[in-house]
């Protein structure tokens, strides 16, 4: 199973935060912007809450997925790592909602399994949203306008984890992940979840999904073969899922996908180009209707030594206006495509100031019908034990 608590090492993203100390708490009124942005940045950090710590005083909150139907209806989901109750520690889901003014914590389903983590969310209407994740089995939670509840799904032998979800309509929702050491795809037809055969290439994870329509859906991730993992993608044409070979290097992985049209899609992640190259760098691939190809992608500050760059999510506003987010070493990374090339762009001053020691990482990205962009992840202060939720709003010109 994937680990919820993540810290950034030099070349590897792994591990659970640990150690003693007080948890940094959100200060100020909810919805209040942090320090002013440079004029060239379209991004700003907004305050978001965290779950209270457990009985040991420790907790780490991470947001991994975000989706919304409009300026007053945005959902973000993730997990609270190592929540302690008595002598036991376990994961708890974090669910937050933006009402146009502030982010609020919302109770997760009362009937969810112990140890549930949520990885992705898709919002269809103010009274219709899905969040997916895992405990000992895949977990599907549904919002009906009043509360979240767990919806039953097919049993997965040897456990399963849902890592991605996309909705075409209220009666046409897809979710992807890994189960029994293979890729799994499930479909909601308005009444129940059911397995749909997925293409597999060994141990395969479906980390992200995107659709331009009912007959054009992408699921991307990685498969583990010799000697390491490689980028993976499969496509739904309205009838079947088929394997489409992503362009890999020595070691690579896809974390996000944006589907513009059947002849225009983008996938992002990270790569190591050779056995000698130990530091991951950004990976961006483009689908032209026939095949994937690697396109030049920006890396922040590559000239200053070993600097990790990784992209975790991508969203296409149009064919010539695409955003992606991730991390470079220990700070959030923002990149933009203008129809000609990708380039790194300034993030919010609250995260990028040279006097700021905050560690931050972004996992999820979406755009609302009102035009705003939202990115979510976590932030932490060096030498403190824990991570806190991070929500970043973008207002492109």
Secondary structure, 3 states (H helix, E strand, C coil): CCCCCCEECCCCEECCCCCCCCCCCCCCCCCCECCCCCCCCCEEEECCCCCCCCCCCCCEEEEEEEEEEECCEEEEEEEEEEEEECCEEEEEEEEEEECCCCEEECCCCCCCCCCCEEEEEEEEECCEEEEEEECCCEEEEEECCCCEEECCCCCCCCCEEEEEEEEEECCEEEEEEEECCEEEEEEECCCCEEEECCCCCCEEEEEEEEEEECCEEEEEEEEECCCCEEEEEEEECCCCEEECCCCCCCEEEEEEEEEEECCEEEEEEEEECCCCCCCCEEEEEEECCCCEEEECCCCCCHHHCCCCEEEEEEEEEECCEEEEEEEECCEEEEEEECCCCEEECCCCHHHHCCCCCEEEEEEEEEECCCCCEEEEEEEEECCCCCCEEEEEEECCC
